[in-house]
Amino acid sequence: MAGIYIHIPFCSSKCAYCDFYSVPAFEYKADYIKAIKKEVELRAPEFKKAIGAEPVTTIYFGGGTPSALSPKELQDIYIALSEFFDLSQVAEITTEANPDDLTDAYIKELTTLGKLHVNRMSIGTQTFNNQMLKTFRRRHNAESALQAVKRVKEHGITNLSLDLIYAYPDETEDMLHDDIEKLTSLSPTHISAYQLTYEPNTMLTRLVKQGEIKPLAENDCVALYFHLVKHLEQAGFAQYEISNFSLPGYESKHNSSYWNMTPYLGLGPSAHSFYSDDRMHNPTSLTKYIKVLLDGINPAEAEGLTKQEMYNDFVITALRTRRGLDTTELKTRFGSTFHDYFIKQTETRVPRRLIENEGNGIVRLTQEGILVSDSVFTELIWV
Ligand code: SF4
């Protein structure tokens, strides 16, 4: 199995919490699409060599805002991919979208394209609290998000992932509950729920520094987390990764490939790739990305992962999942030295209540461990 990710870097404005790479530079759209096509041409041979007989099974348009491109433009990128890859075994094609872009005309065009068949959509609903949507500088309100999701379903895309941000300033359990009820009433198959974080250089962090908003206390965040997990599970959503919940059989195939170290090719500015036991990243600048590609140069820079870094990636990504880390697989991939180090660290450095060991070689975080996952990872990685 292998995946392809395409980063669409355009956003018409910046959300207050966001530190993803995105720019309002729509005048570069045509050059961007030319550059993406060139990147496919330049990098396909190397990626195909790396995956060998493994088929491409997932395609993911992420951003930024993929719905900032017209359906036809998304299809143009898909056609470029199909010229270099056998896409006959692709089972999941996801596009992210913002509610404000999902007009009837847009969805109609997207669902009636001749070649690109999007069968999963991830919609940035975030919260149904209008005051917080304003603070977040989102471009939609609660009602328009509800209507957008309904429209998408009416046009036949029913495999839907909805985003939720929780633990925002002053949020109570009742407020979170209201968001959960509204989300689940839309019958999504998947929910990505992220605790609000205050990243450097975001408007949200500036608002905190200026004293205009106050982050929720740690204890309240913990209470909301447990409320979230309990109520999503009651609604039938299993937590299969720290921030991801799905109905049975609806785990994101594409994102699962990040967590089980399946190779993927990342195209577009700031996109990351993983194959041939290495990570690669593209320039985090739209204009630089376009220039390099229009000069015919491969923009991806290899990171040259060491075995220790590979081990660290493996440990962190596996422990983020409910499936957990398989110590037999760890030994096969990295040998006895890394395996024994992991076992010793789990036994001597991590309190028992934070990880569970089923006795069959599978180690996973407990709910308490998930809450302090970063400090658990610090004990288990190789430094
Ligand atoms: S739409 Fe998404 S990528 Fe764009 S600024 Fe908002 S959160 Fe960031």
Residues whose N, C-alpha, C, O or C-beta is under 5 A from the ligand:
A	BS01	SF4	C11 S13 K14 C15 C18 F20 S22 G63 G64
